[in-house]
Amino acid sequence: MKKFIYSSLLALSIVACSKESKDYVTFSGKITNKNSDSVVISNPQFKFNRVIKVDENGMFKDTMNVKDGFYRLFDGKEYATLYLKNGADINMTLDTNEFDETITFTGEGSKESAFIAKSSMEQEKLFGDKELMDLPELDFRAKVSEFVDGFNKRVDEAALDSTFAANQKQSITGLEKYLTKVYGDKQYAAKNLAKGMASPKFVDYENNAGGTTSLDDLKGKYVYIDLWATWCQPCKNEIPFLKQVEAKYHNKNIEFVSISVDRQKDYETWKQMIVDKELTGVQLYAKEDKSFMDAYRVSGIPRFILLDPQGNIVDANAPRPSNPKLVELFESLNI
């Protein structure tokens, strides 16, 4: 009897131990047409980076102690997003020849990663709809709402981790706001910033050479405008290319106008950078006047604008100096 009781208690303890949550994730899989001899799982926020070796057959397996959250998987060429939580046992398969179309996740705790993979494909289809941003407003809103409703329905029906589900619903709300803004900006540009339309104006911007300059002062020549700031590295990356283009078109019928949108606290930095970088062209300071940027719906810098000698828009989002298409555009206009 005692032996039976002992055996029963032992069996119960084994069952109890088996149900204890593991403090690690088991992540395995197979990659067809692998791009590398390893995959990297990372999350910079958590300062997490794990390299997992992939054998000659594309197989891999590892265990990782993680914090619950989103991780990026890099296979040497492309990325995928994972949701990892200790206790999970996830198996992934994919063919790199059709990365997004073939990636699958199975096993305990894989629903979230599988949801992300499917959502990525659905969003890719939405963003790939070339007619979306040209639809009448009611049709645009109906199509986006249909997408959002379908997304939220999938969240509700998938029995996902509650934290993950809340994040996804917040994410789709953000996506809806983003698409609505992009649509609004495009419709605004079509009505107000189309080729041949009169450009919005700036008035009395400080000129580094002395005095002030308004857009109307530049009529009679083409005007290539660079909206930039001293803190903007992509802006500074364009400076050598801009100087080359300016030199090429020196004494031609075009003015190169750089407008700094730096804050007042960076005013002296702007003045000094003109000297240090030997900036040429017309150097103006907007003095935190955002009306010109707002009129062009500028959401990021650098931003380049080309106007004709009458002050009309040639291109409200002109090529950057580093882009060979800029010189092609100038040549097409016989500048």
LINGICOR-V988773 format. One record per residue. N is the residue number from 1. OMEGA is omega in whole degrees, -180 to 180 (none if undefined). Layout:
N OMEGA
N OMEGA
//
This chain:
1 179
2 180
3 180
4 180
5 180
6 180
7 -180
8 179
9 179
10 179
11 179
12 -180
13 178
14 179
15 -180
16 180
17 -178
18 -178
19 178
20 -178
21 178
22 179
23 179
24 174
25 170
26 -177
27 -178
28 177
29 178
30 179
31 176
32 -177
33 -175
34 180
35 -175
36 177
37 179
38 170
39 -179
40 175
41 -175
42 171
43 -177
44 -180
45 178
46 -175
47 -177
48 177
49 -179
50 176
51 -180
52 -179
53 176
54 -176
55 -175
56 179
57 179
58 -178
59 176
60 176
61 178
62 173
63 -176
64 171
65 -172
66 166
67 180
68 177
69 -176
70 179
71 178
72 174
73 180
74 -175
75 -178
76 179
77 -175
78 -177
79 169
80 179
81 179
82 169
83 -175
84 -180
85 -180
86 -177
87 -179
88 176
89 -169
90 175
91 -178
92 171
93 174
94 173
95 -174
96 177
97 175
98 -168
99 -175
100 -175
101 -173
102 -176
103 180
104 177
105 177
106 177
107 -180
108 178
109 -177
110 -174
111 -177
112 179
113 177
114 178
115 179
116 -178
117 179
118 -180
119 178
120 178
121 -180
122 179
123 178
124 178
125 -179
126 -180
127 179
128 178
129 -175
130 -179
131 -173
132 -175
133 179
134 179
135 169
136 -172
137 -179
138 179
139 178
140 -178
141 180
142 -178
143 179
144 179
145 178
146 179
147 -179
148 179
149 179
150 178
151 -179
152 177
153 178
154 177
155 -177
156 -175
157 -171
158 -179
159 -176
160 172
161 -173
162 179
163 178
164 -179
165 179
166 178
167 -178
168 179
169 176
170 -179
171 -177
172 174
173 177
174 179
175 179
176 178
177 180
178 -180
179 179
180 178
181 179
182 179
183 -180
184 179
185 -179
186 178
187 177
188 -179
189 -180
190 -178
191 -171
192 -174
193 -179
194 178
195 179
196 180
197 178
198 -178
199 166
200 -173
201 167
202 -174
203 172
204 172
205 -180
206 178
207 -179
208 -180
209 -180
210 178
211 179
212 180
213 174
214 -180
215 -179
216 179
217 -173
218 180
219 -178
220 177
221 168
222 180
223 177
224 -173
225 177
226 175
227 -171
228 175
229 -177
230 -179
231 -174
232 -178
233 176
234 177
235 -178
236 177
237 -178
238 -174
239 -180
240 179
241 179
242 180
243 178
244 180
245 178
246 180
247 -179
248 -177
249 176
250 -179
251 173
252 -176
253 -179
254 175
255 176
256 -173
257 177
258 -179
259 177
260 177
261 177
262 174
263 -177
264 -179
265 -180
266 -177
267 -178
268 176
269 177
270 -179
271 -177
272 -179
273 177
274 179
275 -175
276 -178
277 -179
278 -177
279 -179
280 -178
281 179
282 -177
283 -177
284 179
285 -175
286 179
287 178
288 173
289 -175
290 -174
291 -180
292 178
293 -180
294 -179
295 178
296 -180
297 -179
298 180
299 180
300 178
301 4
302 176
303 -177
304 -176
305 177
306 179
307 178
308 -177
309 178
310 -180
311 178
312 -176
313 170
314 178
315 -179
316 177
317 -172
318 178
319 176
320 177
321 -179
322 -179
323 -180
324 -180
325 179
326 179
327 176
328 178
329 179
330 -179
331 179
332 179
333 -178
334 178
335 none
//
